[in-house]
Amino acid sequence: MHWRKSSYSGSSSGEDCVEVAFTGATIATRDSKAPTAGALEVPPAAWSAFLAAVTPAGPAAAAR
């Protein structure tokens, strides 16, 4: 699985953020400070709904 960190990470080391991986069937998220603690996986529709709720311009803007 290829994990991606946000370009908006909170610290200069980039360790204070959530990482995201696209698996094909699900979208997985994990805490970058505890990568071995597990991940939360949700279906694409749930991820899109989450992005729509937290991103003013919706999922397309969040993907940039």
VOSE-804918 format. One record per residue: residue number from 1; residue in three letters; chain; x, y, z of N, C-alpha, C in turn. Coordinates in nm, 2 decimals. Atoms other than C-alpha are relative to their C-alpha. Layout:
N
+-----+------+-----+--------+--------+--------+--------+--------+--------+--------+--------+--------+
: seq : type : mol :    n.u :    n.v :    n.w :   ca.u :   ca.v :   ca.w :    c.u :    c.v :    c.w :
+-----+------+-----+--------+--------+--------+--------+--------+--------+--------+--------+--------+
: NUM :  ALA :   A :      X :      Y :      Z :      X :      Y :      Z :      X :      Y :      Z :
...
+-----+------+-----+--------+--------+--------+--------+--------+--------+--------+--------+--------+
//
This chain:
64
+-----+------+-----+--------+--------+--------+--------+--------+--------+--------+--------+--------+
: seq : type : mol :    n.u :    n.v :    n.w :   ca.u :   ca.v :   ca.w :    c.u :    c.v :    c.w :
+-----+------+-----+--------+--------+--------+--------+--------+--------+--------+--------+--------+
:   1 :  MET :   A :   0.08 :  -0.12 :   0.00 :   0.00 :   0.00 :   0.00 :   0.09 :   0.12 :   0.00 :
:   2 :  HIS :   A :  -0.07 :  -0.12 :   0.01 :   0.13 :   0.34 :  -0.09 :  -0.07 :   0.11 :   0.08 :
:   3 :  TRP :   A :   0.06 :  -0.10 :  -0.09 :   0.07 :   0.60 :   0.19 :   0.04 :   0.14 :  -0.05 :
:   4 :  ARG :   A :  -0.03 :  -0.14 :   0.03 :   0.05 :   0.97 :   0.11 :  -0.03 :   0.09 :   0.12 :
:   5 :  LYS :   A :   0.02 :  -0.10 :  -0.11 :   0.08 :   1.26 :   0.35 :  -0.04 :   0.13 :  -0.06 :
:   6 :  SER :   A :   0.05 :  -0.13 :   0.05 :  -0.09 :   1.59 :   0.31 :   0.11 :   0.10 :  -0.01 :
:   7 :  SER :   A :  -0.10 :  -0.11 :   0.01 :   0.11 :   1.89 :   0.19 :  -0.02 :   0.10 :   0.11 :
:   8 :  TYR :   A :   0.04 :  -0.09 :  -0.11 :  -0.06 :   2.07 :   0.48 :   0.04 :  -0.05 :   0.14 :
:   9 :  SER :   A :  -0.04 :   0.06 :  -0.13 :   0.11 :   1.86 :   0.75 :   0.04 :   0.11 :   0.10 :
:  10 :  GLY :   A :  -0.02 :  -0.10 :  -0.10 :   0.14 :   2.04 :   1.08 :   0.14 :   0.04 :   0.04 :
:  11 :  SER :   A :  -0.13 :  -0.03 :  -0.04 :   0.51 :   2.02 :   1.15 :   0.10 :  -0.01 :  -0.11 :
:  12 :  SER :   A :  -0.10 :   0.01 :   0.10 :   0.83 :   2.06 :   0.96 :   0.05 :  -0.14 :  -0.04 :
:  13 :  SER :   A :  -0.04 :   0.14 :   0.03 :   0.90 :   1.69 :   0.99 :  -0.11 :  -0.08 :  -0.07 :
:  14 :  GLY :   A :   0.11 :   0.07 :   0.07 :   0.56 :   1.60 :   0.84 :  -0.05 :  -0.12 :   0.07 :
:  15 :  GLU :   A :   0.05 :   0.12 :  -0.07 :   0.48 :   1.36 :   1.12 :  -0.13 :   0.03 :   0.07 :
:  16 :  ASP :   A :   0.12 :  -0.03 :  -0.07 :   0.18 :   1.54 :   1.26 :  -0.12 :   0.01 :  -0.10 :
:  17 :  CYS :   A :   0.11 :   0.00 :   0.10 :  -0.08 :   1.43 :   1.00 :  -0.06 :  -0.13 :  -0.01 :
:  18 :  VAL :   A :   0.07 :   0.12 :   0.04 :  -0.31 :   1.17 :   0.87 :   0.06 :  -0.04 :  -0.13 :
:  19 :  GLU :   A :  -0.05 :   0.05 :   0.13 :  -0.18 :   0.95 :   0.59 :  -0.12 :  -0.07 :  -0.07 :
:  20 :  VAL :   A :   0.11 :   0.06 :   0.08 :  -0.41 :   0.82 :   0.31 :   0.06 :  -0.09 :  -0.10 :
:  21 :  ALA :   A :  -0.04 :   0.09 :   0.11 :  -0.38 :   0.52 :   0.08 :  -0.13 :  -0.05 :  -0.07 :
:  22 :  PHE :   A :   0.11 :   0.05 :   0.08 :  -0.61 :   0.42 :  -0.20 :   0.03 :  -0.14 :  -0.04 :
:  23 :  THR :   A :  -0.03 :   0.14 :   0.02 :  -0.64 :   0.05 :  -0.22 :  -0.08 :  -0.06 :  -0.12 :
:  24 :  GLY :   A :   0.08 :   0.05 :   0.11 :  -0.88 :   0.02 :  -0.51 :  -0.15 :  -0.02 :   0.05 :
:  25 :  ALA :   A :   0.14 :   0.03 :  -0.05 :  -1.18 :  -0.11 :  -0.31 :  -0.03 :   0.10 :   0.12 :
:  26 :  THR :   A :   0.02 :  -0.08 :  -0.11 :  -1.13 :   0.12 :  -0.01 :   0.10 :   0.12 :   0.01 :
:  27 :  ILE :   A :  -0.10 :  -0.11 :  -0.03 :  -0.96 :   0.44 :   0.11 :   0.04 :  -0.02 :   0.15 :
:  28 :  ALA :   A :  -0.05 :   0.02 :  -0.14 :  -0.74 :   0.38 :   0.42 :   0.06 :   0.12 :   0.05 :
:  29 :  THR :   A :  -0.07 :  -0.11 :  -0.07 :  -0.63 :   0.64 :   0.67 :   0.06 :  -0.05 :   0.13 :
:  30 :  ARG :   A :  -0.07 :   0.04 :  -0.13 :  -0.38 :   0.61 :   0.96 :   0.07 :   0.13 :   0.05 :
:  31 :  ASP :   A :  -0.08 :  -0.10 :  -0.07 :  -0.20 :   0.83 :   1.21 :   0.15 :  -0.01 :  -0.04 :
:  32 :  SER :   A :  -0.14 :   0.01 :   0.04 :   0.15 :   0.91 :   1.08 :   0.09 :  -0.02 :   0.12 :
:  33 :  LYS :   A :  -0.08 :   0.02 :  -0.12 :   0.28 :   0.91 :   1.44 :   0.00 :  -0.15 :   0.05 :
:  34 :  ALA :   A :   0.02 :   0.14 :  -0.05 :   0.16 :   0.55 :   1.49 :  -0.04 :  -0.09 :  -0.12 :
:  35 :  PRO :   A :   0.04 :   0.07 :   0.12 :   0.16 :   0.38 :   1.15 :  -0.02 :  -0.15 :   0.02 :
:  36 :  THR :   A :   0.03 :   0.14 :  -0.03 :   0.16 :   0.03 :   1.30 :  -0.12 :  -0.03 :   0.08 :
:  37 :  ALA :   A :   0.11 :   0.01 :  -0.08 :  -0.14 :   0.10 :   1.51 :  -0.13 :  -0.04 :  -0.07 :
:  38 :  GLY :   A :   0.12 :   0.04 :   0.08 :  -0.38 :   0.01 :   1.23 :  -0.05 :   0.12 :  -0.09 :
:  39 :  ALA :   A :   0.06 :  -0.09 :   0.09 :  -0.58 :   0.19 :   0.97 :  -0.15 :  -0.01 :   0.00 :
:  40 :  LEU :   A :   0.14 :   0.00 :   0.02 :  -0.94 :   0.29 :   0.92 :  -0.03 :   0.00 :  -0.15 :
:  41 :  GLU :   A :   0.03 :   0.01 :   0.14 :  -1.07 :   0.18 :   0.58 :  -0.15 :   0.02 :  -0.02 :
:  42 :  VAL :   A :   0.14 :  -0.03 :   0.04 :  -1.39 :   0.32 :   0.42 :  -0.02 :  -0.02 :  -0.15 :
:  43 :  PRO :   A :   0.03 :   0.01 :   0.14 :  -1.56 :   0.27 :   0.09 :   0.01 :   0.14 :  -0.07 :
:  44 :  PRO :   A :  -0.02 :  -0.13 :   0.07 :  -1.51 :   0.54 :  -0.18 :  -0.11 :   0.10 :   0.02 :
:  45 :  ALA :   A :   0.11 :  -0.09 :  -0.02 :  -1.86 :   0.68 :  -0.13 :   0.01 :   0.07 :   0.13 :
:  46 :  ALA :   A :  -0.01 :  -0.06 :  -0.13 :  -1.80 :   0.74 :   0.24 :   0.11 :   0.10 :   0.00 :
:  47 :  TRP :   A :  -0.12 :  -0.10 :   0.00 :  -1.46 :   0.91 :   0.17 :  -0.05 :   0.12 :  -0.08 :
:  48 :  SER :   A :   0.05 :  -0.12 :   0.07 :  -1.63 :   1.14 :  -0.09 :  -0.09 :   0.08 :   0.09 :
:  49 :  ALA :   A :   0.09 :  -0.07 :  -0.09 :  -1.90 :   1.23 :   0.16 :   0.08 :   0.07 :   0.11 :
:  50 :  PHE :   A :  -0.09 :  -0.06 :  -0.10 :  -1.63 :   1.30 :   0.43 :   0.07 :   0.13 :  -0.06 :
:  51 :  LEU :   A :  -0.06 :  -0.12 :   0.07 :  -1.44 :   1.53 :   0.18 :  -0.09 :   0.11 :  -0.03 :
:  52 :  ALA :   A :   0.11 :  -0.10 :   0.03 :  -1.76 :   1.71 :   0.08 :  -0.03 :   0.08 :   0.13 :
:  53 :  ALA :   A :   0.04 :  -0.06 :  -0.13 :  -1.83 :   1.78 :   0.45 :   0.11 :   0.09 :   0.06 :
:  54 :  VAL :   A :  -0.11 :  -0.07 :  -0.06 :  -1.48 :   1.91 :   0.54 :   0.08 :   0.09 :  -0.10 :
:  55 :  THR :   A :  -0.07 :  -0.08 :   0.10 :  -1.36 :   2.07 :   0.22 :  -0.11 :   0.10 :  -0.07 :
:  56 :  PRO :   A :   0.10 :  -0.09 :   0.06 :  -1.55 :   2.39 :   0.11 :  -0.03 :  -0.02 :  -0.15 :
:  57 :  ALA :   A :   0.02 :   0.02 :   0.14 :  -1.51 :   2.32 :  -0.26 :  -0.03 :  -0.15 :  -0.04 :
:  58 :  GLY :   A :   0.03 :   0.14 :   0.03 :  -1.57 :   1.94 :  -0.23 :   0.12 :  -0.08 :  -0.03 :
:  59 :  PRO :   A :  -0.11 :   0.10 :   0.02 :  -1.37 :   1.63 :  -0.31 :   0.10 :   0.04 :  -0.11 :
:  60 :  ALA :   A :  -0.09 :  -0.03 :   0.11 :  -1.23 :   1.76 :  -0.64 :   0.11 :   0.10 :   0.05 :
:  61 :  ALA :   A :  -0.09 :  -0.09 :  -0.05 :  -1.06 :   2.05 :  -0.45 :   0.10 :  -0.07 :   0.09 :
:  62 :  ALA :   A :  -0.09 :   0.07 :  -0.10 :  -0.92 :   1.82 :  -0.18 :   0.10 :  -0.09 :  -0.07 :
:  63 :  ALA :   A :  -0.10 :   0.09 :   0.08 :  -0.75 :   1.60 :  -0.45 :   0.11 :   0.07 :  -0.06 :
:  64 :  ARG :   A :  -0.11 :  -0.08 :   0.06 :  -0.53 :   1.88 :  -0.57 :   0.12 :   0.00 :   0.09 :
+-----+------+-----+--------+--------+--------+--------+--------+--------+--------+--------+--------+
//
